[in-house]
Amino acid sequence: MKVYLETVDESAHPAAILGQLDSEVYTVANADNLKASLTSATIFERLQGEFRRSLMPWVARAALKNRRQHADGPVVDFQRDLRVLVRQAYPNGTFTELESRSLENFVDRISLPEIKSQFLRDLPSSIKVALDITQREEALQTVRPLAQDSSSSAFGCHQAPATIQNSSVNVFAMGQRQSHDISKQTAKRQLGPPQHTPPFHGSPQPQTHSRGPPQLTSP
């Protein structure tokens, strides 16, 4: 940086310094209201003060910028993390300013699209109100699938497994084929020549005795 500033007019040093900062350092400088109208010594002094802090607000600001609610994460945990990051990122902010920043980040980064659209149309008065509304919607979305499953079970809407359905179809087709074969055999018997029926040997046949002519008896 010093070698670069030697090639630049002294009056243009502040603007040159800000122009040479990388994105993260420039974000810190912008948050600290470092302008080209300040002297070079003032810019370096403020930057050193920011990066020497043990809390390092610029790290918290980067984390706050990237913090979003996960789809399966509880909204109360998301709101708590936002408040912590806001306090770390803006340690000198008033309570009203911190609450406003927390609400702004909460509305912009929640995962429920319906609630997000509602908040964009009608911004809640505080982060607490926004949290209460979001928690109610989160609870409703948890209950809805359970209610749908219960109603389906009550009305007998369960679908039979594919294997059972296929087995039923196969059994029905086999029954149809057997009925068709029996009908064909019956028709062949009716149309064919009569068959000789063997005598029944279960019980003896009655015997008949032949009689001769009547004999005359003498008086």
C-alpha positions in Angstrom: 0.0 0.0 0.0 2.8 2.5 0.9 4.6 1.8 -2.4 1.3 2.4 -4.3 0.6 5.6 -2.4 4.0 7.0 -3.4 2.8 7.0 -7.0 -0.4 8.9 -6.2 -0.9 12.6 -5.4 -1.1 13.2 -1.7 -4.5 14.8 -2.0 -5.9 11.6 -3.6 -4.5 9.3 -0.9 -7.9 8.7 0.9 -9.7 7.8 -2.3 -6.8 5.6 -3.4 -6.7 3.8 0.0 -10.4 3.0 -0.2 -10.1 1.9 -3.8 -7.4 -0.6 -2.9 -9.4 -2.4 -0.2 -10.7 -5.8 -0.8 -14.4 -6.5 -0.5 -14.4 -7.6 3.2 -12.3 -4.7 4.4 -14.3 -2.3 2.3 -17.5 -3.6 3.9 -16.0 -2.7 7.3 -14.9 0.7 6.1 -18.3 1.4 4.7 -20.0 0.3 7.9 -17.6 2.6 9.9 -18.5 5.6 7.6 -15.0 5.9 6.2 -15.1 8.4 3.4 -12.6 9.8 0.9 -13.0 13.2 2.6 -11.1 11.9 5.7 -7.4 12.0 6.0 -5.3 9.0 5.3 -4.2 8.8 9.0 -7.8 8.8 10.1 -8.8 6.0 7.7 -5.9 3.8 8.8 -6.6 4.6 12.5 -10.2 3.6 12.3 -9.5 0.5 10.3 -6.9 -0.6 12.8 -9.4 0.1 15.6 -12.1 -2.1 13.9 -9.8 -5.0 13.3 -8.1 -4.9 16.7 -11.4 -5.4 18.5 -11.7 -8.7 20.2 -15.4 -8.9 19.2 -14.6 -8.2 15.5 -18.0 -6.8 14.4 -17.1 -7.2 10.8 -17.0 -11.0 11.2 -20.4 -10.9 12.8 -21.8 -8.7 10.0 -20.6 -11.2 7.4 -22.2 -14.0 9.4 -25.4 -12.0 9.7 -25.5 -11.4 6.0 -25.2 -15.2 5.3 -27.5 -16.4 8.1 -30.8 -17.8 6.8 -33.4 -20.1 8.3 -33.1 -23.7 7.2 -36.2 -25.4 6.0 -36.2 -27.9 8.9 -34.8 -25.5 11.6 -37.0 -24.1 14.4 -37.9 -20.5 13.8 -37.2 -19.6 17.5 -33.5 -20.8 17.1 -33.2 -18.7 13.9 -34.6 -15.6 15.7 -32.2 -16.1 18.7 -29.2 -16.4 16.4 -30.2 -13.2 14.6 -30.4 -11.2 17.8 -26.9 -12.5 18.9 -25.3 -11.6 15.6 -27.0 -8.2 15.4 -25.6 -7.3 18.9 -22.1 -8.5 17.9 -22.2 -6.7 14.5 -23.5 -3.4 15.9 -22.2 -3.2 19.5 -22.8 0.5 19.8 -26.4 0.4 18.5 -29.4 1.4 20.6 -32.0 -1.1 21.5 -34.4 0.3 18.9 -31.8 0.1 16.2 -30.9 -3.5 17.1 -34.6 -4.6 17.2 -35.2 -2.9 13.8 -32.2 -4.7 12.3 -33.3 -8.0 13.8 -36.8 -7.6 12.3 -35.4 -6.7 8.9 -33.1 -9.8 8.7 -35.9 -12.0 10.1 -38.4 -11.0 7.5 -35.9 -11.3 4.7 -34.5 -14.7 5.6 -37.3 -16.9 6.9 -38.0 -20.1 5.0 -41.8 -19.9 5.0 -42.8 -18.2 1.7 -46.4 -17.5 2.8 -45.3 -15.7 6.0 -42.6 -13.9 4.1 -45.1 -12.5 1.6 -47.5 -11.5 4.4 -44.7 -9.7 6.3 -43.6 -7.8 3.1 -47.2 -6.6 2.6 -47.8 -5.8 6.3 -44.6 -5.5 8.3 -45.0 -6.5 12.0 -44.5 -3.9 14.7 -41.7 -5.8 16.4 -39.5 -8.9 16.2 -41.6 -10.5 19.0 -44.9 -10.1 17.0 -43.2 -11.5 13.9 -41.9 -14.5 15.9 -45.4 -15.2 17.3 -47.0 -15.2 13.9 -44.3 -17.4 12.4 -44.5 -19.9 15.3 -48.3 -20.3 14.8 -47.9 -20.9 11.1 -45.0 -23.4 11.7 -47.3 -25.3 14.2 -50.1 -25.4 11.6 -47.9 -26.8 8.9 -46.8 -29.5 11.3 -50.4 -30.5 12.1 -51.8 -30.5 8.6 -50.0 -33.7 7.3 -51.1 -35.6 10.4 -54.8 -34.5 9.9 -54.7 -35.5 6.3 -53.4 -39.0 7.2 -56.1 -39.4 9.8 -58.9 -38.5 7.4 -57.6 -40.9 4.8 -57.5 -43.8 7.3 -61.0 -43.0 8.6 -62.6 -43.2 5.1 -60.6 -46.3 4.0 -58.7 -44.6 1.3 -55.6 -46.8 1.6 -54.6 -48.4 -1.6 -53.7 -52.0 -1.7 -50.1 -52.8 -2.4 -49.2 -53.5 -6.0 -48.2 -57.1 -5.3 -51.7 -57.9 -3.8 -53.4 -56.2 -6.7 -51.5 -58.2 -9.2 -52.2 -61.4 -7.3 -55.9 -60.7 -7.4 -55.8 -60.1 -11.1 -54.0 -63.3 -11.7 -56.4 -65.4 -9.6 -59.3 -63.9 -11.5 -57.8 -64.7 -14.8 -57.1 -68.3 -13.8 -60.7 -68.7 -12.7 -61.9 -67.4 -16.1 -59.7 -69.9 -18.0 -60.9 -72.8 -15.9 -64.5 -71.9 -16.5 -63.8 -71.6 -20.2 -62.2 -75.1 -20.3 -65.1 -76.8 -18.5 -67.6 -75.2 -20.9 -65.7 -76.6 -23.9 -65.5 -80.1 -22.4 -69.3 -80.1 -21.7 -70.1 -79.0 -25.3 -67.9 -81.8 -26.7 -69.8 -84.4 -24.7 -73.2 -83.1 -25.9 -72.2 -83.0 -29.6 -70.3 -86.4 -29.7 -71.8 -89.9 -30.4 -73.5 -91.7 -27.5 -71.3 -93.9 -25.5 -72.1 -97.4 -24.3 -72.8 -97.4 -20.6 -71.6 -100.6 -18.9 -74.1 -102.4 -16.7 -74.2 -101.6 -13.1 -72.8 -104.4 -10.9 -73.7 -103.0 -7.6 -76.7 -105.3 -6.9 -77.7 -108.7 -8.3 -80.2 -108.8 -11.2 -83.5 -110.5 -10.5 -83.8 -114.1 -12.0 -86.9 -115.3 -13.9 -87.8 -119.1 -14.0 -89.4 -120.5 -17.2 -92.4 -122.6 -16.8 -93.6 -125.5 -19.0 -97.1 -126.2 -20.1 -99.6 -127.0 -17.3 -99.8 -130.7 -16.5 -103.2 -132.5 -16.1 -103.8 -134.5 -13.0 -105.9 -137.7 -13.0 -109.1 -137.8 -10.9 
